[in-house]
Amino acid sequence: MARDLEKDLVICQSFVTRVERSTSYKEKISAGISFACEARSGWPETIRYAMSLEQEIDRLRNELNILQEQLQQRRCGA
């Protein structure tokens, strides 16, 4: 199941806000623990997703380079 990246971003932003507004050490620790629990499951999946996107970008760049070379060869051969 894919993660809701917009929801994950809200979690990150709310963590920062909670820590900034916290008046006690206990509140800051509680916010940190909540964030760490979410991050523990979210980060690995999001990193894997980003890695797959990087691989797809590399594949598409390679395909584009091949097509550009073929086009260049056809122009020279014409």
N, CA, C and O atoms as a GROMACS GRO file, in nm:
protein
  312
    1MET      N    1   0.083  -0.118   0.000
    1MET     CA    2   0.000   0.000   0.000
    1MET      C    3   0.088   0.125   0.000
    1MET      O    4   0.178   0.139   0.083
    2ALA      N    5   0.062   0.214  -0.093
    2ALA     CA    6   0.142   0.335  -0.104
    2ALA      C    7   0.109   0.431   0.010
    2ALA      O    8  -0.005   0.440   0.056
    3ARG      N    9   0.210   0.502   0.051
    3ARG     CA   10   0.190   0.601   0.158
    3ARG      C   11   0.129   0.727   0.100
    3ARG      O   12   0.148   0.760  -0.017
    4ASP      N   13   0.057   0.796   0.182
    4ASP     CA   14   0.001   0.926   0.147
    4ASP      C   15   0.108   1.030   0.178
    4ASP      O   16   0.123   1.072   0.293
    5LEU      N   17   0.181   1.070   0.077
    5LEU     CA   18   0.296   1.159   0.098
    5LEU      C   19   0.252   1.297   0.146
    5LEU      O   20   0.325   1.362   0.220
    6GLU      N   21   0.136   1.342   0.104
    6GLU     CA   22   0.087   1.471   0.154
    6GLU      C   23   0.060   1.463   0.304
    6GLU      O   24   0.090   1.556   0.379
    7LYS      N   25   0.003   1.351   0.348
    7LYS     CA   26  -0.022   1.331   0.491
    7LYS      C   27   0.111   1.324   0.567
    7LYS      O   28   0.124   1.381   0.675
    8ASP      N   29   0.208   1.254   0.510
    8ASP     CA   30   0.340   1.245   0.573
    8ASP      C   31   0.403   1.384   0.587
    8ASP      O   32   0.466   1.413   0.689
    9LEU      N   33   0.386   1.468   0.487
    9LEU     CA   34   0.440   1.602   0.493
    9LEU      C   35   0.373   1.683   0.604
    9LEU      O   36   0.438   1.759   0.675
   10VAL      N   37   0.242   1.665   0.619
   10VAL     CA   38   0.170   1.733   0.726
   10VAL      C   39   0.222   1.687   0.863
   10VAL      O   40   0.237   1.768   0.954
   11ILE      N   41   0.251   1.558   0.875
   11ILE     CA   42   0.306   1.505   1.001
   11ILE      C   43   0.440   1.574   1.032
   11ILE      O   44   0.465   1.614   1.145
   12CYS      N   45   0.524   1.585   0.930
   12CYS     CA   46   0.654   1.650   0.950
   12CYS      C   47   0.637   1.796   0.992
   12CYS      O   48   0.702   1.844   1.085
   13GLN      N   49   0.549   1.866   0.923
   13GLN     CA   50   0.528   2.006   0.954
   13GLN      C   51   0.466   2.025   1.092
   13GLN      O   52   0.501   2.117   1.165
   14SER      N   53   0.373   1.937   1.127
   14SER     CA   54   0.309   1.950   1.259
   14SER      C   55   0.407   1.919   1.371
   14SER      O   56   0.398   1.976   1.480
   15PHE      N   57   0.502   1.828   1.346
   15PHE     CA   58   0.604   1.798   1.446
   15PHE      C   59   0.684   1.925   1.478
   15PHE      O   60   0.704   1.959   1.594
   16VAL      N   61   0.729   1.992   1.374
   16VAL     CA   62   0.808   2.114   1.394
   16VAL      C   63   0.726   2.216   1.472
   16VAL      O   64   0.776   2.279   1.565
   17THR      N   65   0.601   2.233   1.434
   17THR     CA   66   0.513   2.328   1.503
   17THR      C   67   0.494   2.289   1.649
   17THR      O   68   0.500   2.374   1.738
   18ARG      N   69   0.470   2.160   1.674
   18ARG     CA   70   0.450   2.113   1.812
   18ARG      C   71   0.573   2.139   1.898
   18ARG      O   72   0.561   2.183   2.012
   19VAL      N   73   0.689   2.112   1.843
   19VAL     CA   74   0.812   2.133   1.920
   19VAL      C   75   0.833   2.281   1.946
   19VAL      O   76   0.870   2.320   2.056
   20GLU      N   77   0.809   2.364   1.844
   20GLU     CA   78   0.829   2.508   1.862
   20GLU      C   79   0.734   2.566   1.966
   20GLU      O   80   0.770   2.657   2.041
   21ARG      N   81   0.611   2.513   1.971
   21ARG     CA   82   0.511   2.566   2.063
   21ARG      C   83   0.511   2.498   2.200
   21ARG      O   84   0.446   2.546   2.293
   22SER      N   85   0.582   2.389   2.211
   22SER     CA   86   0.585   2.317   2.338
   22SER      C   87   0.649   2.401   2.446
   22SER      O   88   0.750   2.467   2.425
   23THR      N   89   0.588   2.396   2.563
   23THR     CA   90   0.641   2.473   2.675
   23THR      C   91   0.717   2.385   2.773
   23THR      O   92   0.790   2.435   2.859
   24SER      N   93   0.698   2.255   2.760
   24SER     CA   94   0.766   2.167   2.855
   24SER      C   95   0.852   2.064   2.782
   24SER      O   96   0.829   2.030   2.666
   25TYR      N   97   0.949   2.017   2.854
   25TYR     CA   98   1.036   1.912   2.802
   25TYR      C   99   0.955   1.787   2.770
   25TYR      O  100   0.981   1.720   2.670
   26LYS      N  101   0.857   1.755   2.855
   26LYS     CA  102   0.774   1.636   2.836
   26LYS      C  103   0.695   1.645   2.705
   26LYS      O  104   0.683   1.545   2.634
   27GLU      N  105   0.642   1.762   2.673
   27GLU     CA  106   0.568   1.780   2.547
   27GLU      C  107   0.661   1.762   2.427
   27GLU      O  108   0.623   1.703   2.326
   28LYS      N  109   0.782   1.814   2.439
   28LYS     CA  110   0.878   1.800   2.329
   28LYS      C  111   0.917   1.655   2.308
   28LYS      O  112   0.928   1.609   2.194
   29ILE      N  113   0.936   1.582   2.416
   29ILE     CA  114   0.970   1.439   2.407
   29ILE      C  115   0.854   1.363   2.345
   29ILE      O  116   0.874   1.277   2.259
   30SER      N  117   0.732   1.393   2.389
   30SER     CA  118   0.614   1.327   2.335
   30SER      C  119   0.602   1.351   2.184
   30SER      O  120   0.572   1.259   2.108
   31ALA      N  121   0.625   1.475   2.142
   31ALA     CA  122   0.620   1.508   2.000
   31ALA      C  123   0.728   1.431   1.924
   31ALA      O  124   0.703   1.379   1.815
   32GLY      N  125   0.845   1.424   1.981
   32GLY     CA  126   0.956   1.352   1.917
   32GLY      C  127   0.928   1.204   1.903
   32GLY      O  128   0.960   1.144   1.800
   33ILE      N  129   0.868   1.145   2.005
   33ILE     CA  130   0.836   1.002   2.000
   33ILE      C  131   0.730   0.975   1.893
   33ILE      O  132   0.742   0.880   1.816
   34SER      N  133   0.627   1.059   1.889
   34SER     CA  134   0.523   1.042   1.786
   34SER      C  135   0.582   1.053   1.646
   34SER      O  136   0.551   0.972   1.558
   35PHE      N  137   0.667   1.153   1.627
   35PHE     CA  138   0.729   1.173   1.497
   35PHE      C  139   0.817   1.054   1.460
   35PHE      O  140   0.813   1.006   1.346
   36ALA      N  141   0.897   1.006   1.555
   36ALA     CA  142   0.987   0.894   1.529
   36ALA      C  143   0.909   0.768   1.490
   36ALA      O  144   0.952   0.694   1.402
   37CYS      N  145   0.796   0.746   1.554
   37CYS     CA  146   0.714   0.628   1.520
   37CYS      C  147   0.662   0.637   1.377
   37CYS      O  148   0.665   0.538   1.304
   38GLU      N  149   0.615   0.754   1.338
   38GLU     CA  150   0.567   0.772   1.201
   38GLU      C  151   0.682   0.760   1.101
   38GLU      O  152   0.669   0.697   0.996
   39ALA      N  153   0.795   0.821   1.134
   39ALA     CA  154   0.910   0.822   1.043
   39ALA      C  155   0.966   0.681   1.023
   39ALA      O  156   1.012   0.646   0.914
   40ARG      N  157   0.961   0.602   1.128
   40ARG     CA  158   1.016   0.466   1.120
   40ARG      C  159   0.949   0.385   1.010
   40ARG      O  160   1.015   0.305   0.943
   41SER      N  161   0.822   0.403   0.991
   41SER     CA  162   0.753   0.330   0.885
   41SER      C  163   0.752   0.408   0.754
   41SER      O  164   0.757   0.349   0.647
   42GLY      N  165   0.746   0.540   0.762
   42GLY     CA  166   0.732   0.621   0.642
   42GLY      C  167   0.859   0.643   0.564
   42GLY      O  168   0.857   0.635   0.441
   43TRP      N  169   0.968   0.670   0.631
   43TRP     CA  170   1.091   0.701   0.560
   43TRP      C  171   1.140   0.588   0.471
   43TRP      O  172   1.172   0.614   0.355
   44PRO      N  173   1.148   0.464   0.520
   44PRO     CA  174   1.197   0.358   0.431
   44PRO      C  175   1.112   0.344   0.304
   44PRO      O  176   1.166   0.327   0.195
   45GLU      N  177   0.982   0.350   0.318
   45GLU     CA  178   0.896   0.336   0.202
   45GLU      C  179   0.913   0.453   0.106
   45GLU      O  180   0.918   0.435  -0.016
   46THR      N  181   0.921   0.572   0.161
   46THR     CA  182   0.937   0.690   0.077
   46THR      C  183   1.073   0.691   0.009
   46THR      O  184   1.085   0.730  -0.107
   47ILE      N  185   1.176   0.647   0.080
   47ILE     CA  186   1.309   0.639   0.020
   47ILE      C  187   1.310   0.536  -0.093
   47ILE      O  188   1.368   0.561  -0.199
   48ARG      N  189   1.247   0.422  -0.071
   48ARG     CA  190   1.239   0.321  -0.179
   48ARG      C  191   1.165   0.378  -0.300
   48ARG      O  192   1.205   0.355  -0.415
   49TYR      N  193   1.059   0.453  -0.274
   49TYR     CA  194   0.983   0.514  -0.383
   49TYR      C  195   1.070   0.614  -0.459
   49TYR      O  196   1.071   0.614  -0.582
   50ALA      N  197   1.143   0.698  -0.387
   50ALA     CA  198   1.232   0.795  -0.451
   50ALA      C  199   1.340   0.724  -0.532
   50ALA      O  200   1.375   0.770  -0.641
   51MET      N  201   1.393   0.615  -0.480
   51MET     CA  202   1.495   0.540  -0.552
   51MET      C  203   1.439   0.482  -0.682
   51MET      O  204   1.506   0.483  -0.785
   52SER      N  205   1.316   0.432  -0.676
   52SER     CA  206   1.255   0.377  -0.798
   52SER      C  207   1.231   0.487  -0.901
   52SER      O  208   1.245   0.465  -1.021
   53LEU      N  209   1.196   0.606  -0.854
   53LEU     CA  210   1.178   0.719  -0.946
   53LEU      C  211   1.311   0.760  -1.009
   53LEU      O  212   1.317   0.793  -1.127
   54GLU      N  213   1.418   0.757  -0.930
   54GLU     CA  214   1.550   0.790  -0.984
   54GLU      C  215   1.591   0.688  -1.090
   54GLU      O  216   1.650   0.725  -1.193
   55GLN      N  217   1.561   0.561  -1.067
   55GLN     CA  218   1.591   0.458  -1.166
   55GLN      C  219   1.511   0.481  -1.295
   55GLN      O  220   1.564   0.465  -1.405
   56GLU      N  221   1.386   0.519  -1.279
   56GLU     CA  222   1.302   0.546  -1.397
   56GLU      C  223   1.354   0.668  -1.473
   56GLU      O  224   1.353   0.669  -1.596
   57ILE      N  225   1.398   0.770  -1.401
   57ILE     CA  226   1.457   0.888  -1.466
   57ILE      C  227   1.581   0.848  -1.544
   57ILE      O  228   1.599   0.891  -1.658
   58ASP      N  229   1.667   0.766  -1.485
   58ASP     CA  230   1.787   0.719  -1.555
   58ASP      C  231   1.751   0.640  -1.680
   58ASP      O  232   1.813   0.657  -1.785
   59ARG      N  233   1.650   0.554  -1.669
   59ARG     CA  234   1.607   0.474  -1.784
   59ARG      C  235   1.556   0.564  -1.894
   59ARG      O  236   1.589   0.545  -2.011
   60LEU      N  237   1.475   0.663  -1.859
   60LEU     CA  238   1.419   0.754  -1.959
   60LEU      C  239   1.527   0.841  -2.022
   60LEU      O  240   1.522   0.869  -2.142
   61ARG      N  241   1.625   0.885  -1.942
   61ARG     CA  242   1.736   0.963  -1.998
   61ARG      C  243   1.814   0.879  -2.099
   61ARG      O  244   1.852   0.926  -2.206
   62ASN      N  245   1.838   0.755  -2.063
   62ASN     CA  246   1.910   0.665  -2.152
   62ASN      C  247   1.832   0.645  -2.282
   62ASN      O  248   1.889   0.650  -2.391
   63GLU      N  249   1.704   0.623  -2.270
   63GLU     CA  250   1.620   0.605  -2.388
   63GLU      C  251   1.620   0.732  -2.475
   63GLU      O  252   1.627   0.724  -2.597
   64LEU      N  253   1.613   0.848  -2.410
   64LEU     CA  254   1.617   0.974  -2.484
   64LEU      C  255   1.750   0.989  -2.558
   64LEU      O  256   1.752   1.030  -2.674
   65ASN      N  257   1.860   0.955  -2.491
   65ASN     CA  258   1.992   0.963  -2.556
   65ASN      C  259   2.000   0.872  -2.678
   65ASN      O  260   2.053   0.911  -2.781
   66ILE      N  261   1.946   0.752  -2.665
   66ILE     CA  262   1.946   0.658  -2.778
   66ILE      C  263   1.866   0.715  -2.894
   66ILE      O  264   1.910   0.710  -3.009
   67LEU      N  265   1.748   0.768  -2.864
   67LEU     CA  266   1.663   0.824  -2.970
   67LEU      C  267   1.727   0.947  -3.035
   67LEU      O  268   1.717   0.966  -3.156
   68GLN      N  269   1.794   1.030  -2.954
   68GLN     CA  270   1.863   1.146  -3.010
   68GLN      C  271   1.978   1.104  -3.101
   68GLN      O  272   2.000   1.164  -3.206
   69GLU      N  273   2.051   1.000  -3.060
   69GLU     CA  274   2.160   0.948  -3.144
   69GLU      C  275   2.105   0.893  -3.275
   69GLU      O  276   2.162   0.918  -3.381
   70GLN      N  277   1.996   0.819  -3.269
   70GLN     CA  278   1.935   0.765  -3.390
   70GLN      C  279   1.888   0.877  -3.482
   70GLN      O  280   1.906   0.869  -3.604
   71LEU      N  281   1.830   0.979  -3.425
   71LEU     CA  282   1.784   1.092  -3.504
   71LEU      C  283   1.902   1.163  -3.570
   71LEU      O  284   1.896   1.200  -3.687
   72GLN      N  285   2.009   1.182  -3.494
   72GLN     CA  286   2.129   1.247  -3.548
   72GLN      C  287   2.188   1.165  -3.663
   72GLN      O  288   2.230   1.221  -3.764
   73GLN      N  289   2.192   1.032  -3.647
   73GLN     CA  290   2.246   0.945  -3.752
   73GLN      C  291   2.161   0.954  -3.878
   73GLN      O  292   2.214   0.953  -3.988
   74ARG      N  293   2.031   0.962  -3.863
   74ARG     CA  294   1.943   0.972  -3.980
   74ARG      C  295   1.960   1.105  -4.050
   74ARG      O  296   1.950   1.111  -4.173
   75ARG      N  297   1.986   1.211  -3.976
   75ARG     CA  298   2.008   1.342  -4.037
   75ARG      C  299   2.138   1.343  -4.117
   75ARG      O  300   2.145   1.399  -4.227
   76CYS      N  301   2.241   1.279  -4.061
   76CYS     CA  302   2.371   1.275  -4.129
   76CYS      C  303   2.366   1.184  -4.251
   76CYS      O  304   2.435   1.209  -4.350
   77GLY      N  305   2.285   1.082  -4.245
   77GLY     CA  306   2.278   0.986  -4.356
   77GLY      C  307   2.188   1.034  -4.469
   77GLY      O  308   2.188   0.976  -4.578
   78ALA      N  309   2.112   1.138  -4.444
   78ALA     CA  310   2.016   1.185  -4.546
   78ALA      C  311   2.081   1.267  -4.653
   78ALA      O  312   2.014   1.313  -4.745
   0.00000   0.00000   0.00000
